[in-house]
């Protein structure tokens, strides 16, 4: 065999080896191993499942002056599933004192407490046990369809103005045009709005007892907390013809050891095999991720009055003669008594890989 033939033979062997290696690298099991041993050790790990027991305490204090009548209402937490899998499973809920009524709001129930002639303190204690599971939706522009494919039930409920979600305003419309343009793909619209808010709106907690800013106010201020930024997202998405709505509840921080009220976005992403209600948590940088330390109390049903009430749990009437500095005080706190993480942990990259295969 000539020297040239031997060189050609060696070259062919090297090329064949390279092709085999490339093919092996493209196989899902190999990619899974590479992620597990090269990427995962340096990525944040999250529990697959979390079990929490916490107590929420709401207090209305009349400070010895008369409250003629009062109403306290809370949405009754519900199970949340996606494609037959629990994201949130309410294992147990107890309330003290027992609620007086249970209102049917169509998509959820509201627990209601009512009273008259309060001079002291009314305290409501809600004990909840839940099991939460992590969920990452591995969607992109190729798997998600156009906004016209979103079911009409969502379009009927979540496209117009709704309390602080101001949609039909020239400034909102102009910004939507700048961000979205003529794009019709639901994933690309959502990602563009998410990225714009993440880049341009600072996190800031306002000291206001009146509830969240409107979408227009947040746009003017270019800063706001989880509620404000989520409301702005919903307004821009709806302006683009893409239904989006709020979810309200709480989030537990294992590192800080505390739990506090939280708000995020839910929306429907249509796919060839149906689609899903996905989660977008802007201030925590979680796009299409449901984290297991979330707890959802209320999902917006598109009714402005219901959304207002979800932010204003306590309503009361007092004598006109009551000085403004002696009005009743209202407090709302969350305390976690038990938090258990599953031994199985995953990175977000690994969850996405599992969903793909």
C-alpha positions as CSV (number, residue, x, y, z in Angstrom):
1,X,0.0,0.0,0.0
2,X,1.3,3.4,-1.0
3,X,2.0,6.2,1.6
4,X,-0.7,8.3,0.0
5,X,-3.2,5.4,0.4
6,X,-2.3,5.0,4.1
7,X,-2.8,8.7,4.7
8,X,-6.2,8.6,3.0
9,X,-7.1,5.6,5.1
10,X,-6.1,7.3,8.3
11,X,-8.1,10.4,7.3
12,X,-11.2,8.3,6.7
13,X,-10.8,6.6,10.1
14,X,-10.5,10.0,11.8
15,X,-13.5,11.3,10.0
16,X,-15.5,8.2,10.9
17,X,-14.5,8.5,14.5
18,X,-15.5,12.2,14.6
19,X,-18.9,11.4,13.0
20,X,-19.5,8.7,15.5
21,X,-18.6,11.0,18.4
22,X,-20.9,13.7,17.0
23,X,-23.8,11.3,16.6
24,X,-23.3,10.1,20.2
25,X,-23.3,13.6,21.4
26,X,-26.6,14.3,19.7
27,X,-28.3,11.4,21.3
28,X,-30.6,12.4,24.2
29,X,-29.1,10.0,26.8
30,X,-25.6,11.4,26.1
31,X,-26.8,15.0,26.3
32,X,-28.5,14.1,29.6
33,X,-25.2,12.7,31.0
34,X,-23.3,15.8,29.8
35,X,-25.8,18.1,31.5
36,X,-25.8,16.0,34.6
37,X,-22.0,15.8,35.1
38,X,-20.7,19.0,33.3
39,X,-23.5,21.5,33.7
40,X,-25.7,20.5,36.7
41,X,-22.9,20.5,39.4
42,X,-22.5,24.3,38.7
43,X,-26.2,25.1,38.3
44,X,-28.7,25.9,41.0
45,X,-30.7,22.8,42.2
46,X,-34.3,23.0,43.1
47,X,-36.5,20.3,44.8
48,X,-38.9,18.4,42.5
49,X,-41.5,18.6,45.2
50,X,-42.2,20.7,48.3
51,X,-44.6,20.2,51.2
52,X,-45.5,23.3,53.2
53,X,-47.7,24.0,56.2
54,X,-48.3,27.7,56.9
55,X,-50.6,29.9,58.8
56,X,-52.0,33.2,57.5
57,X,-53.3,35.7,60.1
58,X,-55.5,38.6,59.2
59,X,-56.4,41.1,61.9
60,X,-58.8,44.1,62.0
61,X,-58.3,46.3,65.1
62,X,-60.9,48.9,65.9
63,X,-58.8,50.4,68.7
64,X,-61.8,50.8,71.0
65,X,-63.8,52.8,68.5
66,X,-66.8,51.6,66.7
67,X,-66.7,49.7,63.4
68,X,-70.4,49.6,62.4
69,X,-70.0,46.6,60.1
70,X,-67.2,44.7,58.4
71,X,-66.7,42.0,55.8
72,X,-63.5,39.9,55.4
73,X,-63.3,37.6,52.4
74,X,-60.6,35.3,51.0
75,X,-60.5,33.1,47.9
76,X,-60.5,29.5,48.8
77,X,-57.3,28.0,47.5
78,X,-57.7,25.4,44.8
79,X,-55.7,22.5,43.2
80,X,-53.8,23.5,40.1
81,X,-52.9,20.9,37.4
82,X,-51.2,20.9,34.1
83,X,-51.6,18.0,31.7
84,X,-52.9,15.9,34.5
85,X,-50.0,16.7,36.8
86,X,-50.4,18.6,40.1
87,X,-48.6,21.9,40.3
88,X,-50.4,22.7,43.5
89,X,-52.3,20.2,45.6
90,X,-54.2,21.6,48.7
91,X,-53.9,18.8,51.2
92,X,-55.7,20.5,54.0
93,X,-57.3,23.9,54.9
94,X,-58.8,25.0,58.2
95,X,-60.1,28.4,59.3
96,X,-60.8,29.9,62.7
97,X,-63.4,31.2,63.2
98,X,-65.5,29.3,60.6
99,X,-66.6,31.4,57.6
100,X,-70.2,32.7,57.5
101,X,-70.7,32.2,53.8
102,X,-69.1,30.6,50.8
103,X,-69.6,32.7,47.6
104,X,-69.5,31.0,44.2
105,X,-67.5,33.3,41.9
106,X,-67.8,30.9,38.9
107,X,-64.2,29.8,38.6
108,X,-63.5,29.8,42.4
109,X,-65.2,30.1,45.8
110,X,-64.8,32.9,48.3
111,X,-64.8,32.4,52.1
112,X,-66.7,35.3,53.8
113,X,-66.8,36.5,57.4
114,X,-69.1,39.3,58.4
115,X,-69.7,41.2,61.7
116,X,-71.2,44.3,63.3
117,X,-70.3,46.7,66.1
118,X,-66.7,45.8,66.5
119,X,-64.8,47.8,69.2
120,X,-61.9,45.4,69.8
121,X,-60.1,43.0,67.4
122,X,-61.2,40.5,64.8
123,X,-58.6,37.9,64.1
124,X,-58.8,35.4,61.3
125,X,-56.4,32.4,61.2
126,X,-56.1,30.2,58.1
127,X,-54.0,27.1,58.2
128,X,-53.0,25.5,54.9
129,X,-51.1,22.4,54.0
130,X,-50.0,22.1,50.3
131,X,-47.8,20.0,48.1
132,X,-46.1,21.9,45.2
133,X,-44.2,20.4,42.2
134,X,-41.8,22.1,39.9
135,X,-42.8,22.6,36.3
136,X,-40.9,24.0,33.3
137,X,-42.6,24.5,30.0
138,X,-40.0,23.7,27.2
139,X,-41.7,25.9,24.6
140,X,-40.3,28.1,21.9
141,X,-41.4,29.9,18.7
142,X,-41.4,26.6,16.8
143,X,-43.7,24.7,19.2
144,X,-46.1,27.6,20.1
145,X,-48.8,28.7,17.7
146,X,-50.1,32.2,16.8
147,X,-52.4,34.2,19.1
148,X,-55.4,33.4,16.9
149,X,-55.1,29.8,18.1
150,X,-55.8,30.8,21.8
151,X,-59.3,29.5,22.7
152,X,-62.1,32.1,22.5
153,X,-62.9,31.6,26.2
154,X,-59.6,33.2,27.1
155,X,-60.0,35.9,24.5
156,X,-63.5,36.8,25.8
157,X,-62.2,37.1,29.4
158,X,-58.7,38.6,29.2
159,X,-58.3,41.1,26.4
160,X,-59.9,44.3,27.7
161,X,-59.4,46.8,30.6
162,X,-59.8,45.3,34.0
163,X,-59.4,47.5,37.0
164,X,-55.7,48.5,37.1
165,X,-54.9,46.5,33.9
166,X,-55.4,49.5,31.6
167,X,-55.1,48.3,28.0
168,X,-56.9,50.8,25.8
169,X,-54.6,53.8,26.3
170,X,-52.4,55.5,23.6
171,X,-49.2,55.1,25.6
172,X,-49.8,51.4,26.2
173,X,-50.6,50.9,22.6
174,X,-47.5,52.8,21.4
175,X,-45.2,50.8,23.6
176,X,-46.9,47.5,22.5
177,X,-46.2,48.5,18.9
178,X,-42.6,49.3,19.7
179,X,-42.0,46.0,21.5
180,X,-44.2,43.6,19.5
181,X,-44.8,45.2,16.1
182,X,-46.6,42.8,13.8
183,X,-45.5,39.6,15.6
184,X,-48.3,37.0,16.0
185,X,-46.5,34.1,17.6
186,X,-47.6,33.8,21.2
187,X,-44.2,32.7,22.5
188,X,-42.3,35.5,20.7
189,X,-44.8,38.2,21.9
190,X,-44.6,37.0,25.5
191,X,-40.8,36.8,25.4
192,X,-40.4,40.3,23.9
193,X,-42.7,41.9,26.6
194,X,-40.9,39.9,29.4
195,X,-37.5,41.0,28.2
196,X,-38.6,44.7,27.8
197,X,-40.0,44.9,31.3
198,X,-37.0,43.0,32.7
199,X,-34.6,45.5,31.0
200,X,-36.5,48.7,31.7
201,X,-38.5,48.4,34.9
202,X,-36.8,48.4,38.2
203,X,-38.0,46.4,41.2
204,X,-39.4,48.8,43.8
205,X,-41.9,48.3,46.7
206,X,-44.3,51.2,47.1
207,X,-45.7,52.1,50.5
208,X,-49.3,52.3,49.5
209,X,-52.4,50.8,51.2
210,X,-54.6,51.2,48.1
211,X,-53.2,48.3,46.1
212,X,-51.0,48.0,43.1
213,X,-50.2,50.7,40.5
214,X,-52.1,50.6,37.2
215,X,-50.2,49.5,34.1
216,X,-50.1,53.2,33.0
217,X,-48.6,54.3,36.3
218,X,-46.0,51.6,36.3
219,X,-45.1,52.7,32.7
220,X,-44.7,56.3,33.8
221,X,-42.6,55.4,36.9
222,X,-40.6,52.5,35.3
223,X,-40.4,50.8,38.6
224,X,-42.7,48.7,40.7
225,X,-43.0,45.4,42.6
226,X,-44.3,42.0,41.5
227,X,-47.9,43.2,41.2
228,X,-47.1,46.3,39.3
229,X,-44.8,44.6,36.8
230,X,-47.2,41.7,36.2
231,X,-50.1,44.2,35.6
232,X,-48.0,46.0,33.0
233,X,-47.2,42.7,31.3
234,X,-50.9,41.8,31.2
235,X,-51.8,45.2,29.7
236,X,-49.1,45.0,27.0
237,X,-50.0,41.4,26.2
238,X,-53.7,42.2,25.9
239,X,-53.0,45.2,23.8
240,X,-51.2,42.8,21.4
241,X,-54.3,40.6,21.3
242,X,-52.8,38.0,23.6
243,X,-54.8,37.0,26.7
244,X,-52.8,37.3,30.0
245,X,-54.0,37.5,33.6
246,X,-52.8,37.6,37.2
247,X,-52.3,35.0,39.8
248,X,-52.0,36.1,43.5
249,X,-50.7,34.2,46.5
250,X,-47.4,34.0,48.3
251,X,-43.8,32.8,47.9
252,X,-41.6,31.1,50.5
253,X,-37.9,31.9,50.7
254,X,-36.1,28.9,52.2
255,X,-32.9,31.0,52.6
256,X,-34.6,33.9,54.4
257,X,-37.1,31.6,56.2
258,X,-40.1,33.8,55.5
259,X,-43.1,33.9,53.3
260,X,-44.8,37.0,51.8
261,X,-47.5,38.0,49.3
262,X,-46.6,37.6,45.7
263,X,-48.1,38.1,42.2
264,X,-47.2,36.7,38.8
265,X,-48.6,36.2,35.3
266,X,-50.5,33.3,33.8
267,X,-51.3,33.0,30.2
268,X,-52.2,30.3,27.6
269,X,-49.7,29.1,25.0
270,X,-51.3,27.1,22.2
271,X,-49.5,24.2,20.7
272,X,-50.3,21.5,18.1
273,X,-51.3,19.1,20.9
274,X,-53.4,21.6,22.8
275,X,-51.3,23.9,24.9
276,X,-50.9,24.9,28.5
277,X,-51.5,27.7,31.0
278,X,-47.9,28.8,31.7
279,X,-46.4,30.9,34.5
280,X,-44.3,34.0,34.1
281,X,-42.7,35.5,37.2
282,X,-41.0,38.6,36.0
283,X,-39.3,39.9,39.2
284,X,-37.9,36.4,40.0
285,X,-36.6,35.9,36.4
286,X,-38.7,32.8,35.8
287,X,-40.1,32.6,32.3
288,X,-42.4,29.6,31.8
289,X,-41.5,28.2,35.2
290,X,-43.7,27.2,38.1
291,X,-41.4,27.0,41.2
292,X,-42.4,24.7,44.0
293,X,-42.1,27.4,46.6
294,X,-45.0,29.3,45.1
295,X,-48.5,29.2,46.6
296,X,-51.5,30.4,44.5
297,X,-54.5,31.7,46.3
298,X,-56.4,33.4,43.5
299,X,-56.5,33.2,39.7
300,X,-57.9,36.2,38.0
301,X,-61.2,35.3,36.2
302,X,-61.4,38.5,34.2
303,X,-64.0,40.3,36.5
304,X,-62.7,43.7,37.6
305,X,-64.7,43.6,40.8
306,X,-63.4,40.2,41.8
307,X,-59.8,41.4,41.1
308,X,-60.3,44.5,43.2
309,X,-61.7,42.4,46.1
310,X,-58.7,40.0,45.8
311,X,-56.5,43.0,46.8
312,X,-58.9,44.4,49.4
313,X,-59.9,41.5,51.7
314,X,-61.3,43.8,54.4
315,X,-64.1,46.3,53.9
316,X,-65.8,48.1,56.8
317,X,-68.0,51.1,57.6
318,X,-67.3,53.5,60.5
319,X,-69.1,56.6,61.9
320,X,-68.5,59.8,59.9
321,X,-67.1,61.4,63.1
322,X,-64.2,59.0,63.4
323,X,-60.9,61.0,63.0
324,X,-58.7,59.9,60.1
325,X,-55.8,59.1,62.4
326,X,-58.0,56.7,64.5
327,X,-59.4,54.5,61.7
328,X,-59.1,50.7,62.2
329,X,-55.9,49.0,61.4
330,X,-55.6,45.9,59.2
331,X,-52.6,43.5,59.1
332,X,-51.9,40.4,57.1
333,X,-49.0,38.0,57.8
334,X,-47.8,34.6,56.7
335,X,-45.8,32.2,58.9
336,X,-44.4,28.8,57.7
337,X,-44.4,26.1,60.4
338,X,-43.2,23.2,58.2
339,X,-41.3,23.1,55.0
340,X,-40.1,19.8,53.5
341,X,-38.2,19.4,50.2
342,X,-38.0,16.2,48.3
343,X,-34.6,14.5,48.2
344,X,-34.8,14.5,44.4
345,X,-33.5,17.8,43.1
346,X,-33.2,19.1,39.5
347,X,-31.8,22.0,37.6
348,X,-34.1,23.9,35.4
349,X,-32.1,22.7,32.4
350,X,-32.7,19.1,33.4
351,X,-36.4,19.6,33.9
352,X,-36.6,21.0,30.3
353,X,-34.7,18.0,29.0
354,X,-37.1,15.6,30.7
355,X,-40.1,17.4,29.3
356,X,-38.6,17.2,25.8
357,X,-37.9,13.5,25.9
